[in-house]
Amino acid sequence: MKIKFNNFQEEVKEYQEEFIAAVEAVLFSGWYILGREVLAFEKEFANYLGAKHCIGVGNGLEALQISLMALGIREGDEVITTPISAVATTLAILAVKARPVFVDTTEDGLIDTNKISQALTKHTKVILPVHLYGNSVELSKILALCKRHKLYLIEDACQAHGSQYRSRKLGTFGDLGCFSFYPTKNLGGLGDGGAIVTNKNKLASLCYQIRDYGQKGKYKHVRYGLNSRLDEIQAAILKVKLKNLDKNNDKREQLALRYMHNLSKFPQIKVIKPPGDSKGNFHLFVIQTRERDQLKLYLEKSDIPVAVHYPLLIPQQLFLKGFYNCQNLPNAKKFVKRILSLPCHPQMTIQQVDYICGKINSFYYNEVG
């Protein structure tokens, strides 16, 4: 049985006519940067999330960087964040010359809100949690901490398109929320893209300026800025895909529920699930097992693609080696040694999930015993 970790070809076939029409409209419009498609997508995505403003940018990293810049974060400031994420989360902090402060995670890989307080110093300015795999962090506690200590909150929602916390979309709780439209995301483009959402007029205005060379009006550069603009073709494609986001998230959930049912008989496996007061988007379906490396090799030999998100903590990466002591991150260190991502996307079938689970069954009964 042929299974892909992501199946972009089938996705394109499903929406081929709409994609072609969207791209042709841009091609013949003669306007390719910050035109009507970007404006329309920004409005539609903001409405979908229930946010006041959406600012389309070049990618998720730049969404985070621009958000930090808009808040005035600079050298000497500290940003509380998680050691388990795509490296972009930390690169954005370093780009504004601030210091990332890594807080240990829960056993499910999310930042441990009970450990944030002890990491705060007089230099702390921002808490930047990551909704890992589309699963919400414990926002009520983080919001309370931000209010008590007068800190900013930036949500890294780059994996959380459509996920909810207490029936409200992720990305809308903080001062700013950041999204990526990398092709593998639940809402992904045909290239790079990102967005910032906020309910604050002043922050929105600053983000609009920073993404476009710091301009406030044509050729009036009022602050340092970047070239970070969502392009018209990506916006047109994203408009098509946004209409189908909830439907496709529901498909992911059905596959995930089937995985959970099939894998429930294995005490060796723990499934990473959305917390009880949230609704996940199942951006990734992740399990934990002590036999991770052996199971990974077994599945790959069976032509089943799997992945590890992520094999190293960010402070363990070579470019940060020696700058951080990871001894205070025991849960996170254990987590990255045991996790394995199984295929889970809208182009998959229940039969494919059953096939994968059958191979996992064979591994535990024949290889492990």
C-alpha positions as CSV (number, residue, x, y, z in Angstrom):
1,M,0.0,0.0,0.0
2,K,1.5,3.4,-1.1
3,I,1.4,6.0,1.7
4,K,2.9,9.5,1.7
5,F,3.6,11.6,4.7
6,N,2.0,14.5,2.8
7,N,0.3,14.2,-0.5
8,F,0.5,17.5,-2.3
9,Q,-0.2,16.0,-5.7
10,E,-3.6,14.7,-4.6
11,E,-4.4,18.0,-2.9
12,V,-3.7,19.9,-6.1
13,K,-5.9,17.5,-8.1
14,E,-8.8,18.0,-5.7
15,Y,-8.7,21.8,-6.1
16,Q,-7.1,22.0,-9.5
17,E,-9.7,24.1,-11.3
18,E,-10.0,26.6,-8.4
19,F,-6.2,26.9,-8.1
20,I,-5.8,27.5,-11.8
21,A,-8.5,30.1,-11.9
22,A,-7.0,31.8,-8.9
23,V,-3.5,31.9,-10.3
24,E,-4.7,33.1,-13.8
25,A,-6.6,35.9,-12.1
26,V,-3.4,37.1,-10.6
27,L,-1.4,36.7,-13.7
28,F,-3.7,38.8,-15.8
29,S,-4.3,41.4,-13.1
30,G,-0.8,42.8,-13.6
31,W,-0.5,43.4,-9.8
32,Y,1.7,40.8,-8.0
33,I,2.6,42.4,-4.6
34,L,0.2,43.7,-1.9
35,G,-2.8,43.8,-4.2
36,R,-6.4,42.9,-3.9
37,E,-5.8,39.1,-3.3
38,V,-3.6,39.9,-0.2
39,L,-6.2,42.4,1.0
40,A,-9.0,39.9,0.5
41,F,-7.2,37.0,2.2
42,E,-6.2,39.2,5.2
43,K,-9.8,40.1,5.7
44,E,-11.1,36.6,5.3
45,F,-8.4,35.0,7.6
46,A,-9.1,37.7,10.2
47,N,-12.8,37.0,10.0
48,Y,-12.2,33.2,10.2
49,L,-10.2,33.6,13.4
50,G,-12.3,36.3,14.9
51,A,-9.5,38.8,14.9
52,K,-9.6,42.5,14.1
53,H,-6.5,42.7,11.9
54,C,-4.4,40.3,9.8
55,I,-1.1,41.3,8.2
56,G,0.2,39.0,5.5
57,V,4.0,38.5,5.6
58,G,6.7,36.4,4.0
59,N,6.8,33.4,6.4
60,G,6.2,32.3,10.0
61,L,9.7,33.3,11.2
62,E,9.2,36.9,9.9
63,A,5.8,37.0,11.5
64,L,7.4,36.3,14.8
65,Q,10.3,38.7,14.2
66,I,8.0,41.6,13.1
67,S,5.8,41.0,16.1
68,L,8.8,41.3,18.4
69,M,9.9,44.4,16.6
70,A,6.5,46.0,16.9
71,L,6.6,45.5,20.6
72,G,10.0,47.2,20.8
73,I,11.9,44.1,22.0
74,R,15.6,44.6,21.7
75,E,19.0,43.7,23.1
76,G,19.0,43.1,26.8
77,D,15.3,41.9,26.8
78,E,14.4,38.3,27.6
79,V,11.7,36.2,26.0
80,I,10.2,33.2,27.7
81,T,9.7,30.3,25.2
82,T,9.8,26.6,24.7
83,P,12.8,24.4,23.8
84,I,10.6,22.2,21.5
85,S,9.6,23.9,18.3
86,A,10.8,24.6,14.8
87,V,14.0,26.6,15.2
88,A,12.2,29.7,13.7
89,T,10.7,30.5,17.0
90,T,14.1,31.0,18.5
91,L,15.7,32.6,15.4
92,A,13.1,35.3,15.6
93,I,14.1,36.2,19.2
94,L,17.7,36.2,18.2
95,A,17.0,38.4,15.2
96,V,16.0,41.3,17.5
97,K,19.0,40.6,19.7
98,A,16.9,39.5,22.7
99,R,17.7,36.4,24.8
100,P,15.5,33.3,24.6
101,V,14.8,31.8,28.0
102,F,13.8,28.1,27.7
103,V,11.2,26.7,30.1
104,D,10.7,22.9,30.5
105,T,7.7,21.3,29.0
106,T,4.9,19.0,30.2
107,E,5.0,15.3,29.3
108,D,3.0,16.3,26.2
109,G,5.6,18.6,24.9
110,L,3.9,21.9,25.6
111,I,5.5,24.7,27.7
112,D,4.9,23.9,31.4
113,T,3.0,27.0,32.7
114,N,3.7,26.0,36.3
115,K,7.5,26.6,35.6
116,I,7.3,30.0,33.9
117,S,7.2,32.1,37.0
118,Q,10.6,30.9,38.2
119,A,12.1,31.8,34.9
120,L,11.0,35.5,35.1
121,T,13.5,38.2,35.7
122,K,13.5,42.0,35.6
123,H,14.5,41.7,31.9
124,T,11.5,39.5,30.9
125,K,9.3,41.3,28.4
126,V,7.5,38.6,26.4
127,I,6.1,35.1,26.8
128,L,6.2,33.3,23.5
129,P,4.5,29.9,23.8
130,V,4.1,27.4,20.9
131,H,0.9,25.6,20.2
132,L,2.9,22.5,19.3
133,Y,1.3,20.1,16.7
134,G,-1.8,22.4,16.8
135,N,-2.4,21.7,20.5
136,S,-3.1,24.6,22.7
137,V,-0.9,25.6,25.6
138,E,-2.6,26.4,29.0
139,L,-3.5,30.0,28.0
140,S,-5.5,30.9,31.1
141,K,-2.4,30.6,33.3
142,I,-0.2,32.4,30.8
143,L,-2.6,35.3,30.4
144,A,-2.8,35.6,34.2
145,L,1.0,35.7,34.4
146,C,1.2,38.3,31.6
147,K,-1.4,40.5,33.4
148,R,0.3,40.1,36.8
149,H,3.8,40.9,35.6
150,K,2.9,43.3,32.7
151,L,4.3,41.1,30.0
152,Y,3.4,40.8,26.3
153,L,2.1,37.6,24.9
154,I,2.9,36.4,21.4
155,E,1.3,33.2,20.3
156,D,3.3,31.0,18.0
157,A,0.3,29.5,16.2
158,C,2.3,28.4,13.1
159,Q,1.0,24.9,13.4
160,A,-2.5,25.8,14.8
161,H,-4.7,26.9,12.0
162,G,-8.3,26.4,13.2
163,S,-7.3,25.0,16.6
164,Q,-9.3,26.3,19.6
165,Y,-9.0,27.0,23.3
166,R,-12.2,27.2,25.2
167,S,-14.1,27.6,21.9
168,R,-12.0,30.5,20.6
169,K,-9.5,30.2,17.8
170,L,-5.8,30.1,18.7
171,G,-3.7,33.1,17.7
172,T,-6.3,35.6,19.0
173,F,-5.5,35.5,22.8
174,G,-2.2,37.3,22.8
175,D,-1.1,40.8,21.9
176,L,-0.2,39.2,18.6
177,G,-0.6,35.8,17.0
178,C,1.7,34.4,14.3
179,F,1.0,31.9,11.6
180,S,3.0,30.1,8.9
181,F,1.6,29.0,5.5
182,Y,4.5,26.7,4.6
183,P,3.1,24.0,2.3
184,T,2.9,21.3,5.0
185,K,0.7,23.4,7.3
186,N,-3.0,22.7,7.6
187,L,-3.4,26.0,5.7
188,G,-0.4,25.9,3.4
189,G,0.5,27.8,0.3
190,L,2.4,26.7,-2.8
191,G,5.5,28.4,-1.3
192,D,6.4,30.4,1.7
193,G,4.0,32.7,3.5
194,G,2.9,33.9,6.9
195,A,0.6,36.2,8.8
196,I,0.3,38.2,12.0
197,V,-3.1,38.7,13.7
198,T,-3.9,41.2,16.4
199,N,-6.9,43.1,17.9
200,K,-4.8,46.2,18.7
201,N,-4.9,49.0,16.1
202,K,-1.5,50.4,17.0
203,L,0.3,47.1,16.8
204,A,-1.4,46.3,13.4
205,S,-0.2,49.7,12.1
206,L,3.4,49.0,13.2
207,C,3.3,45.5,11.6
208,Y,2.0,46.9,8.3
209,Q,4.9,49.3,8.3
210,I,7.7,46.9,9.4
211,R,6.7,44.3,6.8
212,D,7.2,46.9,4.0
213,Y,10.5,48.6,4.6
214,G,9.2,50.6,7.5
215,Q,7.1,52.7,5.2
216,K,4.2,54.9,6.4
217,G,3.1,56.0,2.9
218,K,5.1,55.5,-0.3
219,Y,8.8,56.3,0.2
220,K,8.2,57.7,3.7
221,H,10.3,55.4,5.8
222,V,9.6,56.1,9.5
223,R,11.2,53.1,11.1
224,Y,13.5,50.2,10.4
225,G,11.7,47.6,8.4
226,L,11.9,44.3,6.4
227,N,10.9,43.1,3.0
228,S,8.3,40.6,4.2
229,R,5.2,40.6,2.1
230,L,2.8,37.8,1.3
231,D,2.6,37.7,-2.5
232,E,-0.6,37.8,-4.6
233,I,-0.3,34.2,-5.9
234,Q,0.1,32.8,-2.4
235,A,-2.8,34.8,-1.1
236,A,-5.0,33.7,-4.0
237,I,-4.2,30.0,-3.3
238,L,-4.7,30.5,0.4
239,K,-8.2,32.0,-0.2
240,V,-9.2,28.7,-1.9
241,K,-7.8,26.6,0.8
242,L,-9.2,28.6,3.7
243,K,-12.7,27.7,2.5
244,N,-11.9,24.1,3.0
245,L,-9.8,24.4,6.2
246,D,-12.5,23.2,8.7
247,K,-13.5,20.3,6.4
248,N,-9.9,19.2,6.1
249,N,-9.3,19.6,9.8
250,D,-12.3,17.4,10.4
251,K,-10.8,14.7,8.1
252,R,-7.6,14.8,10.1
253,E,-9.5,14.4,13.3
254,Q,-11.3,11.3,12.0
255,L,-8.0,9.7,11.0
256,A,-6.6,10.6,14.4
257,L,-9.5,9.1,16.2
258,R,-9.0,5.9,14.2
259,Y,-5.3,5.8,15.2
260,M,-6.3,6.3,18.8
261,H,-8.8,3.5,18.7
262,N,-6.3,1.1,17.0
263,L,-3.4,2.0,19.2
264,S,-5.2,2.0,22.5
265,K,-4.4,-1.7,23.0
266,F,-0.6,-0.9,23.2
267,P,0.5,0.1,26.7
268,Q,3.9,0.9,25.1
269,I,2.4,3.8,23.2
270,K,1.2,7.1,24.4
271,V,-0.7,9.3,22.0
272,I,-0.2,13.1,22.1
273,K,-3.7,14.5,22.3
274,P,-5.2,18.0,22.5
275,P,-5.8,19.1,26.1
276,G,-9.3,18.7,27.4
277,D,-10.4,22.3,27.2
278,S,-9.2,22.7,23.6
279,K,-9.9,21.4,20.1
280,G,-6.8,20.5,18.1
281,N,-6.4,20.6,14.3
282,F,-4.2,17.4,14.2
283,H,-1.5,19.2,12.2
284,L,0.6,16.2,13.2
285,F,-0.3,12.9,14.8
286,V,2.4,12.1,17.3
287,I,3.0,9.1,19.5
288,Q,5.5,8.5,22.3
289,T,7.3,5.2,22.8
290,R,10.5,4.0,24.4
291,E,11.1,1.9,21.3
292,R,10.9,5.0,19.0
293,D,14.1,4.4,17.0
294,Q,13.4,0.7,16.4
295,L,9.8,1.4,15.5
296,K,10.8,4.2,13.1
297,L,13.3,1.9,11.3
298,Y,10.7,-0.9,11.1
299,L,8.0,1.3,9.6
300,E,10.5,2.9,7.1
301,K,11.5,-0.6,6.0
302,S,7.8,-1.3,5.5
303,D,7.6,1.8,3.2
304,I,5.7,3.8,5.7
305,P,7.0,7.4,6.0
306,V,7.4,8.7,9.5
307,A,9.2,11.7,11.0
308,V,10.4,13.2,14.3
309,H,9.2,16.7,15.2
310,Y,11.8,17.4,16.6
311,P,14.9,15.3,17.2
312,L,16.8,17.9,19.2
313,L,15.8,20.6,21.6
314,I,16.5,24.1,20.2
315,P,19.2,24.8,22.8
316,Q,20.9,21.5,21.8
317,Q,21.3,22.7,18.2
318,L,25.0,23.2,17.2
319,F,24.7,27.0,16.8
320,L,23.6,27.4,20.4
321,K,25.7,24.6,21.9
322,G,27.5,25.9,25.0
323,F,25.2,28.8,25.5
324,Y,22.5,26.9,27.4
325,N,22.4,24.3,30.1
326,C,19.7,21.8,29.3
327,Q,19.8,20.1,32.8
328,N,16.7,22.1,33.8
329,L,14.7,20.7,30.8
330,P,14.3,17.0,31.9
331,N,10.8,16.5,30.5
332,A,11.7,18.1,27.1
333,K,14.8,16.0,26.8
334,K,12.9,12.8,27.4
335,F,10.1,13.9,25.1
336,V,12.3,14.4,22.0
337,K,13.8,10.9,22.4
338,R,10.4,9.2,22.4
339,I,8.3,11.0,19.8
340,L,7.3,9.7,16.4
341,S,5.0,11.4,13.9
342,L,2.7,9.1,11.8
343,P,1.1,10.1,8.5
344,C,-2.1,12.1,9.0
345,H,-3.5,14.3,6.3
346,P,-6.8,14.9,4.5
347,Q,-5.7,12.8,1.4
348,M,-5.3,9.7,3.5
349,T,-8.0,7.0,4.1
350,I,-9.1,5.0,7.1
351,Q,-7.8,1.9,5.4
352,Q,-4.3,3.4,5.3
353,V,-4.5,4.2,9.0
354,D,-5.5,0.6,9.6
355,Y,-2.6,-0.6,7.5
356,I,-0.1,1.5,9.5
357,C,-1.5,0.3,12.8
358,G,-1.3,-3.3,11.5
359,K,2.4,-2.8,10.9
360,I,2.8,-1.3,14.4
361,N,1.0,-4.4,15.7
362,S,3.5,-6.6,13.9
363,F,6.4,-4.7,15.3
364,Y,5.3,-5.1,18.9
365,Y,4.3,-8.8,18.6
366,N,7.1,-10.0,16.3
367,E,10.0,-7.6,16.9
368,V,9.6,-6.6,20.6
369,G,7.7,-9.5,21.9
